[in-house]
Amino acid sequence: MSSNPEIVRKTYQDDPAVQKKRWLILIVINLFTFMSTLDGSIVNIALPVISKQLDLPVAQTQWVVTSYLMMICAVILFFGKLGDIVGKIKIFKLGMIIFTIGSLFCGLSHSLTTLIASRLLQALGASMTMANNQGIVTDIFPPNERGKALGFIGTFVSLGSIAGPSLGGIIISSLGWEYIFWVNVPIGIIAFIIGVKTLPQDLTKLRVKIDKAGNLLFTLFILALFSGLLLGQQVGYGDYRIIASLIVSVVVFIAFIWVQMHKQEPLLQLSLFKNPLFSLSILCGFLVFVANFCYNIIAPFYAQSILNLSPSQAGFLLMIFPIVMVIIAPISGTLSDKIGSELLTFIGLIVMVIAQFGLASLHNGSHIAFVSLWIAMLGLGSGIFQSPNNSLVMSKVPRTQLGIAGSINGLVRNIGMVVGITVATSTLFSVMSHKAGYRVTGLIPDRPDIFLTGMHVVFQTSATICLVAALLTGWRLWSSRRSPRNEAVHSN
């Protein structure tokens, strides 16, 4: 088989029928973007209820969350590459069906085994949509609207990731844990019906072979890495099994890179990373998700255990972040189409640094308005950053590699979520243990000072992570201003 792409004589931007429906297509894509990212975080708040109703230890129910994230990360590159080969829209449609069926089975599960199996099926469908959503949008929307369209995707990604705890709490208290999955079914069916009528036929396809060795090595890498990171939270990172798992992940990753360098038709086109705009944008996106998930883990504990807010009150407080993002991200995306993306990503990161340091200054007597201000600022910074950054990632990629580029973006987002959870919990309990004088794995009654000490260090750490990203984007902005010919331009 030839490694050359098929000749594409027209684009979606030349098709008036597709252009007329492009915003409806974006709605369908965003529905599944929201649901697939939401299901990565919404289950956390349901674990105590699931544990009680299925009569399981809480530690075992954690695999309901872990299995979903592991499956997505393990196969998302494969489905991105497959989208480039057989068609991004075809893979996206199949993912819609599989995700909806998986959601139905999750709610019908009455044992941990069937629930995890259903979650794996659900994650399989989610990864197919995540891997190709940005590629489809980049293909369909003209360059002068691409930032705005990708901004909406970035909004729904962050909205789904951050809104999980608050939305999940409302659904569970009103209907039961099964409905956090079943709510996807009618939405999924409606979105699929609209999608069948609006999504066009694929135009761009590649004639290449599937990289079986690369797929196997990458899957082993994800399994070893996630097992080490997530199980390390339970047994401690000094455990020899955890250390061995992390060492294996490094060795397998090195082997994966070696294979990709020597394959004629690799799973991951390493040449993409030769573009500094692409590589830096991917790295900064990863760092931002690490920082945001530090917030996502710590904020609910602070709101309920330190400020003594009820679950519903805490939910409304935490919803400030995604609400601000929903408003700001599309505006930021539209601006990036007009003035470029480098300046906006830099401004967004600076706002996030200030917000994270502000969160690090909170204590048990902080006024709710003051807390709301810092949360809103974090949402503001994230909203300003995400859309232009996604636009930078996708605009630097040839049309024949949009699927794999979008899947890389989705992959670093999900790994960033896991790393953020690991950084937050490890830092929090390490600092709390040091201050308490013994190993701490949860909140200590009547000792808010110990939690606050740990919380301050976590937010200082996440602020530093954002600062590193800000310095990198600041350097990029300074370099582009010195060399006008190197400024980013959207490619078709």
N, C-alpha and C positions, 0 to 999 in steps of 0.2 A: 504493500500500500504506500502511496506517496504521502510525504509529510507536508505537501503544499496544500494550502486552503483552497476550497472551491472558489471559482471566480464569482464575485457578487456584482451584478450589473446595476442594481438599484439599492436604495436604502429605504428604511421606513420613513425618513424625512422627505422622500420624494413621493410618498403615497398619500394623497389627500384624505382618503378614507381612514387611514391609521392616525393621521394628525388630528382629524376631527374627534377621534375617540381617545386621544392620548391621556387626558386628565381622568377619564373613567377607568382606563387601564391602570393608572397610578393608584386610584382608590382600591382596586382589587389587590394590587401588589402590596399596598400598605396595610390592608386588613390582615393578610397572612404574615407580614412582617411584624405587626403588633402582636398577633396571637402566638407566633413561634417564639418571640423574645419574652413575652409575658409568661409563658409556661416554663421558662427557665428560672423565674423568681417567685411566681405566685404560690408554688407548692410549699415553700419554706414555712409560711405561716400556718399551713394545714398539717404539718408533721405531727404536732401533739395530738390533734384530733384523729388522724389516721392511725397513729400509734395506739391510741386508746381503743378505737373501734375494731381494729384488726388484731388487737392484743399482741403488740410487738414492742421490743425495746426501741427507744428513740434513736439509738445509734444505727439500728438496722434500717429504719425508715429513711435515714439520710441518703440511702442509695436510690431512693425515688428521685431525688434531685440530681445526685451525682451521675446516675446512668444516663440521664437526658443530656447533660452537658458533654459527657464522654463520647456518646454516640455522634453528636453533632460535630464535635471537633475531629473525630476519627475519620468521618466520611465527607466532610464539606469540601475538601480539595478535590476529591474524586468526582463529586457531582458538579463542581465548577468546570472541571476538565470535560466531563461527559456532556455538559451543556454546550461547550464549544464544539463538541464533535457531532452530537445528534440534534442539537437545538436547545437553546436556553428556555424558550417558551414551553416546549414539549416536556422538559424536565420539571419546570415550575408547575405545570398543570398536574402532572403525576404526583408531585409533592403535596399539592393541595388535597388530593384524594386520600393519600396515605395518612397525612396529618389528621384529617377529619375522622377517618376510621380509627386511628390510634386514640384520639380523644374520647370517642364513644366507648372503646374497650377499657380505657383507664377508669371511667366512672362506673363500669360494670364489674370491676375487679373486686374480689373478696379475699384475696391472699396477697402476700408480698410478692410472690413469684409471678403471678399473673399481672399485678400492677407494674412491676419492673419491665416485664415483657411488653406490655402495652406502651409504656413510656419509651422503650427502645424503638417501637414501631412509630410512635408519634415523633420522636426525634429524627428518625430516618426521613419522614416527610418534611419536617421543619428544615433540615439541612439542605434538602433539594430546593426549597424556596429561598432560603437565605443565600445559597451559593449563587443564585442567578438573578435575584431581584434588582441589584444595582446594574448588572450588565444589560438587562432588558431596558431599564430606564435610560441608560446612557445611549443605547442603540436607537431608541424611539424619539427621545426629545432632542430638539435642535440645540446647538451649543449655547445660544443666548437664553435658554430656559433650563439648561441641564442642572445648574447649581441650585435653582429653586426646587426642581423635582427631586434631586438627591437630598435636598434639605428636608423635604417632607419624609423621605425614607429615614433619614437620621433622626428626625423627630419621633417617629413611631418606634424605632429601635430603642431609643432612650426612654420613651414613654412606657413601652412594654417592660423594659428592664427595671425601671425605678418604681412603677406603679403597682407592681406585684403584691407587696405586703399589704398596702392599704386596700386595694380592690379585692384581694383575696379574703381579707378579714370581713369585709361587708358581705361577700357571697357566702362564706362559711357560716356566719352568724345568722343569715337569713334563710339559706336553703340547705346547707350541708356541703361536706368536702367534695362529693361527687360532682357538684355543679361547677367547680372551678375548671373541670374538664368538659363537661357537657355543654357549657356555654359556647364552646368552640364549634359544636356540631351544626346548629342552625346557621350561624354566621358563615361557617365553612361551605355549607351547601349553597347558600345564596351567592357567596363570592365566586364559587366554582361555576354556577350557572351564568353569572354575568361575565366571568372570564372566558367561558367557551364562546360567548357571543361577541366579545370585544377584542380578545387577544389575537393578533395576526399569526400567520404562518411564519416559521423561522426562515430567515434569509441566509444568515452566515453560519456555515458549518465547516469543520476541519476533517480532512481525511488522514487520521493518524491512528496508531494503535494505542490501546490502554497500557499504561505502565504498571504492570502487576507487581513487580519487585518494589517500586516506589510506594505503591498503595499499601502493601503489606508492612513495609518498614515504618511508614508514617503512622499506621494504625497502632503498631507495637509501641512506638514512641509516645503517642497520646495515652495509651493504657498505662504505661509505666510512669509517665509524668503525673497524670491525674491520681493514680493510686498513691504515689508518694506524697503529693501535696495534700490530698483530701484525707487520707488515712492518718497522715502525720498530725492533723489537728486533733485526732482522737487519742492516739497513743504516744505522741511526742516525736519530734524530729531527731531525737538521739537514738531511737530504736534502730537496730542494725538492719531490719527488714525495710524500713523506710529509706535509710541511706542507700541500701542496695538497689531499691527501686529507682531512686533518683539518678544513681550512677548508670544504671542500665538505660534510662531514658536519654542520657547524654551520649552514651556509646551508640545507641541505635540512631539518634538524630545525626551524629557524625556520619554513620554508614549511609543514612538516607541522602544527605547532601552529596556524598561521594558518588552514589548511584546516579543522582540527578545530573551531576557534572559530566558523567560518562554515557548517559543515555541519549540516543538520537532524538527520541520523542518522549521527554520526561513528563512526569506528573506536574511538576512545578518548574516553570520557565524561570531559571535563576537570572536570565538576562533582564527580566523586569526590574530586578533590584539594582541594576547598573544605573538606572535613572534615579538621581538623588532626590528629586521631588517625590517620586513614588515611595522610595524607601523611608525617607524622613516622615512622610505623612502617615505611613503604616505604623512606624515606631511611635509617633506622637499619639495616634489613635489608641494604640495599646496602652500607653502610659495613662491616658485620660480615663479609660475604662478601669484600670487598676485603682486609680484615685477615687473614681465615683463609687466603686463597689466597697471601698473602705467606708465611705459615707453610708452606703446602703446597709451595711451590716451594723454599724455603730448607732446610727440615728434612731432606729426604733427602740433600742434599749435606753438611750438617753431620754427620749420623749416619755416613755411609760414608767421607767424605774426611777429616774432622777427628777423629772418634772411632774411625775405622778398624774399624767394625762390618761384618760380612758383610751381603750383601743381605737374607738371611733374618732376621738379628738386627735390622737396621735396620727391616725390615718389622714385626716384633713390637713394637719400640719405638714406631713411628709409629701402630700400631693402638691404643695407649692412648687417643688422642684420640677416635676413633669409639666405642670400647667404653664410655668414661665417658659420652659423649653418649647412647648407647643406653639406659643406665641412668637418666640424669638427665632427659632431655627429656620422657618420659611423666609422670614425677613432677611436673615443673614445669607441664606442661599441666593435670594434675589440680588442682594448687594454684591455677592461674589461674582455673579454674572456680569456686573457693570464695572466693578473696580478691581477685580482679581481677588484671589483667596489668601495670599500670604499675610497681608496686614490683618485681616479678620481673624485668622487662626491665632496670630500673636496676641491680639487684643483679648480674645476669648480666654486664652490660657492665663494671661495676667489677671483677669477678673477672677478666674478660678483659684489662682494662688492666694489672692486677697481673701476670698471667701473661705478657703480651707484654713487659713491662719485665724480668721474670725471665728470659725467653728471651734478651733483649738483654744479659744479664750473663754468659752462658755463654762458655766458652773451650775450648781444646784439652785442658785438664786437668780439666774438669768431671766429677764422678762421675756414673755412669749413673743412680743413684737420684735425684740432684738434677735431671737432665735430665727424667727421668720425671715428677717432681713438677710441673714447670712445664707439661709437655705435658698432664698430667691436669687441671691447673687451667684450662688453655685449653679443654679439652673440657667441664669443669664449667661454666664461664662461658657457653660456647656453648649447652650443653644447657638451662641456666636461661633464657637469652634467647630462643631460637628459637620454642618453642611458644607462650608468651604473645604474642610479637610477631606470629606468624601469626594467632593468635586475634583480636588487635586489628585486623589488616588486614581479615579476612573478616567480622567481626561488625559492621562499620560500613557494609556494602554491602547494597542492596536485593537480594531474591532474583533479580530479573530481570537483575542485573548481576554475579552471582557468577562467571560464566565469565570475563568480561573482568578482574575484580578478581584472580582467581587467576592469570590469564596475566600481569598486570602484576607480580605477586609473583614469578612464575617468570622473567620478563624481567629484572628488576633483579638477581635472583640470578645469572643467566648473564652479564650485563654486569659484575656485580661480580667474577665469576671472571676474566674477561678483563682488567679493570682491575687486579685484584690481581696477576695474572701480570705485567702490564706494569710496575706500580709496583715489584714485587720485583726483576725482572731489570734494569730500567733503573737503579734505585737501586744495586743490588749492583755492577753492572759500572762504573757511573759512579764510585762511591767506590773500587773496586779500581783502576780506571785512574788516578785521581788519586794514589793511594798508590804505585802501581807506576811512574808516570811515563810510561806509554805506554798505548795502547788495549788493554783486556783484554776478552775475550769468553768466557772460560772459567777454570777453576781453574788456578793456577800451581803446578807441582810444587815441593815443599819450601818453599813460602811460605804456610803456614796463616794467618799473621798478617794477610796481605792480605785473604784471604777473610773472616776473623773481623771485621775492621774494617768491611767491607761488610755482613756479616750483622748486626752490632750496629746499624748505621744503619737497615737494613731493619726490624728488629723495633722500634726506637724510633719509626720512622714508622708502623708498623701499630698500635703502642700509642697514638700520638697520634690516629690515626683512630678507634680505639675510645673514646678519651677524649672526642672531639667528640660521638660518639653518646651517651655516658654523660651529658654535660652537657645535651644536648637532652632526653633522657628524664628527667633529674633536674628540669629546668625543667617538663616536662609533669606529673610527679608532684607537684611543689610547687604548680602551678596547680590541679590537680584537688583537692588537699587543701584549698586556700583556697576553692574553689567546689564544694561537694559535688554540686550539681546538674549539674556538668559531668563527673562521674565516668563512666567507660566502663561501659556495660551491654551485655550481649549482646542483639542483636536477632534476631528469628526470620527 
